[in-house]
Amino acid sequence: MSPSGKAQNNEPLRVKYLFKRWLTQEGLRVIVNLKELAQFGVWEMGLITSFKKEVDQRSGILRVCHLNPALKGYFQNDRFAEQFEIYSDLESAMDGERN
């Protein structure tokens, strides 16, 4: 998944609806490529954390890649750093090789 643009206040519910078909599977794997995002606001963080919870409930894996320097600050917070598997690029996220 490669999100772009700016999230709105109802985005987590819309994402859950859009991905409902995949969220029924156990052990799913998702890579969120943040290459197209320039900034991360409250709604974007809510979106990714709520999606992470849905994936976790199904014993799945969610990885995040392509954080630009501005976005890295959001994920360096202890709470988020522990929650997310963060990779430098899509290839390393697919291989599961962290830098």
Rosetta blueprint (number, residue, H / E / L):
1 M L
2 S L
3 P L
4 S L
5 G L
6 K L
7 A L
8 Q L
9 N L
10 N L
11 E H
12 P H
13 L H
14 R H
15 V H
16 K H
17 Y H
18 L H
19 F L
20 K L
21 R L
22 W H
23 L H
24 T H
25 Q L
26 E L
27 G L
28 L L
29 R E
30 V E
31 I E
32 V E
33 N E
34 L L
35 K L
36 E L
37 L L
38 A L
39 Q L
40 F L
41 G L
42 V H
43 W H
44 E H
45 M H
46 G H
47 L H
48 I H
49 T H
50 S H
51 F H
52 K H
53 K H
54 E H
55 V H
56 D H
57 Q H
58 R L
59 S L
60 G L
61 I E
62 L E
63 R E
64 V E
65 C E
66 H L
67 L L
68 N L
69 P H
70 A H
71 L H
72 K H
73 G H
74 Y H
75 F H
76 Q L
77 N L
78 D H
79 R H
80 F H
81 A H
82 E H
83 Q H
84 F L
85 E E
86 I E
87 Y E
88 S L
89 D L
90 L H
91 E H
92 S H
93 A H
94 M H
95 D H
96 G L
97 E L
98 R L
99 N L
